[in-house]
Amino acid sequence: MVSTLPAMTDASQTGIRITARFFPLMWILFFIKPRVGVDGSDMQTAWKTPTFIPTTPGQHTVTCYFPYFFPKKAGAGEIAVNVAQGQVVDVTYKAPWIVFLKGRMSVA
């Protein structure tokens, strides 16, 4: 189950909250929705909207990219995060200003 949550979450939840952002002069990205995933999953999300993905405690691989003409997975970024029981880890993805570069991902 995947849902979009506000900044505050229930203390009993365990998971990863991903927020994708881009530089506004990359105006084409206003028309393209980013894709995020945890441990190989892949789902569409929205720019600037935190997306919560429930996970089990442990290490997980978070990926994010946006679909484009060429390459198909433009601005791909990946980061490994550790999630403790009852913890929500905030991850931020920043799209590159050129589609052929890698996106930046960080843990907040």
N, C-alpha and C positions, 0 to 999 in steps of 0.2 A: 504494500500500500504506500503510495507516494502522495504527499500533500504539500501545499505551500503554507508556511506558518509565519506568523509575525516574529519579531526578535525574541520574544519570551516564549519558553516552552515549559512543559510540565517536567518536574525533576525526575520523574520515573522513566522518561524517554531516553533511549540510547540511539545515537545516529549521527549523521553528517548533514549539515546545512550548507548548501552551495549557492553562492551568489555570482552570477556572470555579469561582467561589465565590459564596455568598449568606449573608445575615444569618439566623441560625437562627430568629428570630421570624417569618420569612416561611415558616412551616411547610408551606404548600402546595407549596413547591418541593422538599420531600423526595419528592414523588410525580411530579414533572415533570423530565425529563432535558433538559439544555441542548443546543443545536445550535451547532456551530462550523464555520467554513469559511475557506478561503484562496482568494482570487481567484475567488470565485463558487461554489466547491464548498460542499456542505452535508452534514454528517454528525452523527449523535447521539453524545454522549459522556456522561461521568458527572461529577457535582459533585466537586470536590476531587481529581480524578484527572488528572495531567498526560497530555495526548494529544499525541503527536508526529506531525507531518505533514511528510514530506520535501518539499523544494522545491528549485528551482534558485537559484543566487545572483542577487541583485537585489532590487528593491522588490516587496513583496507587500501585499495588503490582507487583513487578518484581521477576520472578523466573528464575533459570538456573540450569541445570543438564546435565549429559552426559549419554546416554544409555549404558548399560553394560549387561553382562549375568545375574549376580545376585549381587546386586539388579537391577531391571529394570531401576530405576531412581537413578543412583549413584551420590554421591557428591551434592545432591540437596541443593540449597541455596535460600533464599527468603529475600526480603527487601521491606519496604514500603517507597515510595518517594512522595514528594509534587512537583507538576509542576505548575509554574505560567504561565500566558499568555505570549507567545513569548519566553519562556525559554526552553533550552535543558539541561536536567539533565544527567550528565555522571555517569554511574554505572559500577563498575568493579567486575567481578566474578573471584575468584581464586579457582581452583579445589583442593581438598585435595590430599595428597600424598598417602592415602589409600582409596580405593573406598567405604569403609563402613563409613567413616567420612562425616560430612557436609562440603559443600563448603563455602567460606567466600565471602560475598558481601559487598561492600562499595560504598558510594557516593563520587565522586571526587570533 
